[in-house]
Structures are given as structure tokens and as C-alpha cells.
Amino acid sequence: MTSKMWYDRRHGLGHIHVWILFLHVCISHSWAQEETLVETKQGKVRGLQLPAHSGSVTAFLGIPYGEPPTGTLRFQKSELRKPWDGVLDATKYGHSCYQICDTTFPGFVGSEMWNANTEFSEDCLYLNVWVPSPRPVAAAVMVWFYGGGFVSGTSSLDIYDGRYLVEAENLILVTFNYRVGPLGFLALTGNQGIQGNAGLFDQRLALLWVHENIGQFGGNPESVTIIGESSGGASVNFHVLSPKSYPFFTRAIMGSGSANAKWASVTQKEARTTAVNLANLLECPTTNDTEIITCLQSKDPQEITKQLFSLPLGDSVLPTQFAPTVDGDFLTDTPEKLMELGHFKSSEILTGVVRNEGTIFTVYWASGFSPFNESLITRAQYEENVKKLFPKAGELGMESALFQYTDWEEEKDPKMNRDALSHMFGDEFILCHLVDMVQRLAERGLKIFMYRFDHRFSQLPWPEWMGVVHTGELPFFFGTPLDGKQNYSEAEQKLSRKVMKAWANFARTGDPNCKEDSEKIWPVYTSETQEYLSIKLDKFKTKKKLKAEECKFWDYYFPLVLKHTGHADEHK
């Protein structure tokens, strides 16, 4: 071969290589463009591709699902967003709904990580769709409801990043904003102007949007699991009790929150009193409902929200001012009554709690408690805090609670006092109400899987004594340990994969157990066996009758003591 022939051949191959590379780039670009573009019923949206562990996902952020509830629409039900022209940029989160921020422990990441991280606006009804790449066909869908006590929360928090769950389990995750605080739950019952529950109607509207549009993203509208934690879990429970929500979801997951919890709802009388108090603080009329509504709709939304700090708190250490209420529409009766009558969706349920539900709350209200020390309290401080917890229970009621939770072998041990108070709060305000809800639904034949999360994750900013805190399971559900920037152990990464797999299996089939496994490790909870799964770092273990003695005390004995001592109203 002459040098000229060799040169011509090599030169020609070079052109071919360049051409192949050019085609590869063009095809990849075209594929990426197609992956990130979706046409919804309201219009086209373009998302972005994000890296996720060993692959990538497509995220559509800040898609408006509801019309801005401003002006005369404030406090009212919203409607689906009107169509738009062109392609909507869905590459960044939308506004957060107006809410209060936690400034109790300035600079402390454990509390401040829950504060909204996008600008506040009444135009806040946005959602985010996390999609596997390549786009699936008829994938299971999970819709996340955030917590925050019905007064705070937003879907844009770092902890709700859906990429790792979606990439690992090849499902679609939707997160969304809904109104909270007075703008979401103000109610003047008996008046058609403000019936309340606007935040719950926002949630239903988001579910309607998912039902109508998720197929375009590769999801199956007939396989939608709603999931939430804390007040988000209670919200999910409310939808299980509300027939008009039934068509929009298939299964439900509730973590550390239920609709029958004391803090999860207010009576019509309480709702009206709070609304009138708010009107008074804002110098609005207080006797004529129409005038109250008109005046409140004219006020600055930030000013309305700020008044939350000025409203009477009552005697409760966990005051509930703005929360769901019976409105005759979304809720036709109290959660307890609806469950008693069997008025709930017949669907599979996955639900549970964490080991130390109460600790994260005690540092906010209890004397001698702090996230910056061991919170060792004396017996006298323990008794003082129990009085704070039940100010109207009377001496015998208080003594019965002290007796139930005292370790009589170590009755003066400061650690025992600290832990006893924390467990008392967690059992009474969260765990036992959830167990009661599970029992009621199980007695009616619902297929339920229950858990207790017993592993404390290594990156938790709260001190060691607080244990597995409220919200402590969320990093494992969202796959945070798979983020290479985080310093999680291989064991925690493995646990996260197990949790994601179980939750995803439930979303797909109604059963968290893996079909590939020869042995079912997670039993169905029945009203007779009352089995649940303890989730630890090294193993999952079946146990029975979660805190049966403590819950019997709160459900039966404590109310009986109050009834016979003339303090029955304390436990309502």
C-alpha cells in the first residue's frame, strides 16, 4: 500500500468516525428533548434530566395544577389551572404557600431544614413529577403529601427529592403544594362563604390533575398510591374517609399521623372561634360573616399568616388552630364516627410509626428539655411537665399518667424521667390514635400492613437521646443514603433500598413483600393477631400488639379516671 493510499483510507475513516459521532450526538439530543417534553391537558411542559445514583431521571418541577386562589377566591376551593400556550418551563420549583417558619432554634439544621425554601405566594398550587429515564409505560404512581401540622410545609424541601426512589424502583413520584394555616383551613361553618378545608380540596385537585395527566408521563392512573407523613399522613387518612376522593387513588400509606388524632381536626365551634379571633386581630368586623370574609380577603396574606403567633393558644402544648373540620362536603362527620360506620374506601393500607415519636416535640414545650444537651430532668420537673400536658385532668388524672409511665425500679433517674415524658407524649398524641385507627379498619376487613421504624439514621442532627425521631424514616423512603455526597454507611444504603422496595411493592401490588422471596416476612395486620414489622438496620422482625398496655391506658383507663373525677372534657 502506497503512502498516498494509506493516507486516503485513513482520512476517509476519520470522516466516518466524525459522522457517526455527529449522529450519536444528534440522536442523544433528540432523545433527551423527547424525554423532557410532555403535553398535559393544560399545555406542554419541559422538564430537565437529573443524575440519580447509577442512572438519571426526568424531573418536571413547578407545574401549576390549580388557579391562584387570590382575591375573592381566597379561602375557597381552587379549580384546575387554565390552559396555556407554548411550552411551560418546568425546571424549577414553584412558590411555596404562605406559612410560618420555625425560628425556635436559630441556625440549627434539625429544625430549619423544614422551613420553606422558595418564595411565598398565594399562587402556590404547583406540583412536581419525577419520572424514570427512559420513560416507563403504565408505571405505578405515588403521590406525596407533606407534613407540617397543617400550618407549614412545601414540596420543594431537599428531603423530598424524588430522584433516588424513582430511579431505584422505576415508578413515578408526584409531590405537590397545598394551602396551609389560615389560608388553607380557615372556616366559618354554617356560611357558604368559607366552609373550610381548602387545603384538603387542594389535595384532591392535585389528585384529579394526576388522574387526568399522569398517563402522558408514563404513569398508570389506575395505580395511584397516596402517601404522607405526620399531618400528611392524617391528610391521606381524610381522603380514605372522603368518597369524592375515592376515584383518584388506589392505595394509601400513612406514616406517624391519622385523622382521629387530637391535633388533626377541630370542631366547627373551635373553627368559628379561631376565625373570629383572627378577624379581630386584623381589625375586621366580627359579627357579620359576609363582612368578615370580605375584609379578610382584602388583607395582605403575609399579615394574615403572621397572626398565627398572636392567636390564643389555649391550654394545649400542641395547639390546633387551623386544621380540617366537618364541613358536610369533604368530611360529613368526625373521623371516629365515619370509621365506626364503615364509611371509608376499601383499599390496602400501609401505616406505621417511628420508635420515638414524642422526643422532637418535647424540646419545644417541656421544661428542662433542649436539643443541645441531654435534657436530664428531675422528678419534680417530670411532674410539672405532666401538668402542662394535661392541665385540666385533675390530680388523680395526672397521677394515673405518672404512675403508668414511671419505671418504679428507677423512679428518680433523670434519664427515666426524660424518656417517660417523651413516650407519654408520643403515645397519647400520635401512636395510640394511629393504632386505634388501624384496629377500626382491620375489624372492617381492610388489608393492612403496619410497621415501626426502629433505626436511627447516622446523619440525624438531633442528639442521640432523642432516638428515632418523628420524620426519622423519611430519608430511607426517599433514598437519601444513595446520594454519594452524603456520608451514609453501606448498611444504611442497603436499608434504604429495602424500604424503597417494600413501599414500591405495596404501591404496585398492595403487598410490601417481594414476590421473589420464598418467605413472607411482613404479615397482614388483623384485629386478632395485631402483627407489625419492626424495621432495624440489620433485620426486619415481626412483633405483636404495638404498645398494647400504653394504648389501653389512653383509650380506656385514662378517660375512665377523668369521667369519674369530673374532668371528662380533658380527653376529648
Buried (B, 14 or more C-beta within 10 A) or exposed (E): EEEEEEEEEEEEEEEEEEEEEEEEEEEEEEEBEEBBBBEBEBBBBBBBBBEBBEBBBBBBBBBBBBBBBEEEBBBBBBEBBEEEEEEBEBBEBBBBBBBBEBEEBEEBEBBBBBBBEBEBBBBBBBBBBBBBBBBBEEBBBBBBBBBBBBBBBBBBBEEBBBBBBBBBBBBBBBBBBBBBBBBBBBBBBEBEBBBBBBBBBBBBBBBBBBBBBBBBBBBBBEBBBBBBBBBBBBBBBBBBBBEEBBEBBBBBBBBBBBBBBBBBBBEBEBBBBBBBBBBBBBEBBBEEBEEBBBBBBEBEBEEBBBBBEEBEEEEBBBBBBBBBBBBEBBBBBBBBBBBEEEBBBEBBBBBBBBBBBBBBBBBBBBEBBEBEEEBBBEBEBBBBBBEBBBBEBBEEBBBBBBEBBBEEEEEEBBBBBBBBBBBBBBBBBBBBBBBBBBBBBBEBEBBBBBBBBBBBBBEBEBBEBBBBBBBBBBBBBBBBBBBEEBEBEEEBBBBBBBBBBBBBBBBBBBBBBBEEEEEEBBBBBBBEEBBBBBBBBEEBEEBEEBBEEBBBBBBEBBBBBBBEBEBBEBBE
